[in-house]
Amino acid sequence: MVNSLVESFMDMPPLVLVAITIASSLFLYLLFKKDYRGYNLPGGSLGFPLIGESISFLRAQLQDRGDQWIHDRVLKHGPVFKTHMMGSPTFVITGQPGNKFVFGADYDIMSAKPPKTLAIVAGEYSLSDLPKPRYLLVKQGMVSFLKAESLQHHVKHMDRLIKASLLRESKDRDVVQAVQFMKNLTFEVACCVLFGVDDEVIIKGLMSDFAVAFKAFWSIPINLPGTNYTRGLAARKRIVAKILPIIQKKKEELANGTLSPRNDVIACFLSIGGENVVPLSDLEIIDNFIFLMIASHDTAANLSSMMIWKLARDKEIYNKIREEQLSILAQRQGGDETLTWIEVNKMKYTWSVAQELMRVIPPLFGNFRTTTADTTFAGYDLPKGWQVFWVACETHMDKNFFEDPTTFDPSRFEAKKPIPPCTYIPFGAGMHQCIGNEYARVKTLTIVHHLVTRFEWSQVNPNEKISRQPLPYPSTGLPIKLVSKPAVL
């Protein structure tokens, strides 16, 4: 991410850089001098013009020191402080009271509007940018497909895809780049299961375009030739061109009855409408296809990669997970060799390990929301239009909520003692909990199931560190040596 930002600046002519610096300095001066003099703002620094403290924050993330970056400012300014990140003035809100405020805020007070670069590349009609009535309509369509009752009908399909991909990747290969493989695998599963796109050529093309688009999300939003941002805009155009024919084909299949609205998310979107409800336009569907791919892909790839990393380093946990998975297979009756919804829900210990891993190394360090009206928190004014950034580390590692928080202990998620609300937030919480958390759970458990029942593995680089890109990944891509075990049916 830091490289992307630096690259964006290096690509600019010197005179452009000077002009941007002067203009942004003037803009920030007028913004805070004129508009916010009467506001009671918390302590903190707005950093340099235009970039604020973005470089400092992203560098800390890249070095896996983001929690220290936050903690240093909490010690200096308190649990609420101001900064300037990703092009906007920002409030950072930490701790359980802050989490309750952010995740309990109504859309009329705070929206999930993302940073500018992500919003432009994802599109103006993506879920996080829609007005409230349309937001609720599109979100309902997503939830109707992603809820447990719907996903259980897709477990077997997901299982077959993951099994085939694992066997194909490991064939005649001793070393596998686990991170890239997990990204490829989770992208393929998302295309096939979520969106009903199973053409191999189209999937590979979309994967290539999204790889470019992902880099643009963390770039400076200056549209100049050769920058990540400009390349991201071009990638978006290619994605649109690939999805439009798919939408048209699904319209025809829905019309002649060969496709069900429950088949995939695109079919579900196309079926939204009725009395006093305007159907979704093609552009609305495309923008939310991009949004949901962003939301579903990297998080699932990250959790799967980190599970591989953890199991390679902890033989005891690997053996316990393998024992649980083999026990599930031993109880299977009949000739069906694919996982069932009931079997996935028996993977209690495996999911406890995943939950504890997300507590210690959360997939999302934090995320942005945006105030849609003037409001207050903890005695401070939060002006309309400011970003609000919540973080997971302050509660995940708080001994008041998690006993001995630096110890990796999956049993804390098996205990009868409930975890206090809004303290464990890898998927958000309350009314703003991630709608794809159940999908991520099923996909991760299915991947781990096939890995531990068919393989054991070791790291090529045992001392490989974790860096955030912006999600946490082993820094050299997690190359692993795979050793096949006898097939277990």
C-alpha positions, 0 to 999 in steps of 0.5 A: 500500500505504501508502495502504491502511494509512493508510486502515485506521487513518483508518477506525477510531474514536479509541477503537478506535485507542487500545485497539488500541495499548494491547493490542498494546503489552502483547502485544508486551511479554509476547511478547518479555519472557516467551517470548524472553528466552533466545533469541539474536536478531540486532540490529534494531528491532521498531518501533511496536506492531502495525505494527512497521516496516511503514509505513517499509518500505512507504513505501520500497517505494512510492518504489522505495527498498526496496533502500536500506531493507534495505541500511541495516539490513544495514550496521548489523546484518549480513546477518541482522536482526530487525524487525516487518512485516505483523503479525508479528515477522520475521527478514530474511535476506540474501545467498547463504548466507541464500538457500540456507538459506531455499530449502533449508529443509524444510516441517518447518522453514519453511513458505510461510505468508503474512501474516495478511491474505493468508491469511484472504482467500485461505482456510484451505485455500490451499497455503501454509496446508495441513499437509504431506501435503495441501500435497504433494498439492495442489502435485503437482496444480498442478505436473502442469498447470503443467509444460512438458510440459502447458503446451505443449498450451495454447500455441496457445490462449494465443496466440489469446487474447492476439492477439485481446485486443491487437487489440481493445484497440488498435482505434480507440485511440491511447493505451493504459494499458499496466499496466491492460491487462496486468492485464486481459489476464493475468487473462483468460488465467489464467481461460481457460487455467489454470482453464477459465473462458471466460464473459466475464461471469464473468471480468469479475465475478471480475476486479472482485472480485479487484481488491478482494481484492488491496487487502485483502492489504496492509491492517491485519486489523481487520474494521470497515465500510468498510476495505479488509480488510472489503471484501476479505472480502466480495469473497472471498464473491462469488468463492466464489459464482461458482466453486462452480457452475463446480466443480459443472459440471466434476464432471458433465463429468468424470463423463460423460467430456466433460472431461479432468483435463488440461483445466485446474487445476480439473479436475486438482484434482477428479481428485485422489483414490484409495486412501488419498487423500481427494479435495479438498473444494470449499473446498480447490479454491476456496482454491487457485484464489484462491491460484494466481490471486494467484500467477500473475496479478500477476507475469505482468502485472508482467513484461509491463508492465515489458518494454513500459516497457523496450522503449519506452526502449531502441530498440536492444533493441526492434529486436533483439527484433523481429528475433528474432521476425520471424526466427521467423515467417520460418522458419514453414512451412504455413498455421498462424498461431498460435505453437507450443511450438518457436517459443516456445523459440526466443525466446532473446534476448527471454527474456534481456532479460526475465531481466536486467530481473527481475535489475535490477528483480525482480518480487518484492522479497522474500517471507515464509516462517514457521518451523514449528519452532525453528531456527538460522541464522548463530549466531542462534535463529529461534523457531517462528512468526516470519516469515522475509523473503528479499530479491532485491536483495542478491544480484542487485546483488552484483558478486561474482555479477554483473559490473558489476551496475548495467549492463543486459546481457542477454548475461550470461544467454546466457553459458556461465558459470553463475550461482552457485546461489541468487543469481538468485532472481526465481522463488525457488530450489531446492525452493522455486522458483515452480511457475508460472515456466514459465507466466509465461515462455510468457505473457510471450514470447507477449505480447511476440511480438505487440507487437513484430511488430504495433506500436511504441510510446512513453511518454506520460510519458518520465520516469515513475518506478517504484514498488512496489505491492507489485510494481514498476510505472510510477507513472502506469500506463504510458500509451503511444502505439501505432503499428500496423505492417503485419501480419506473418503 
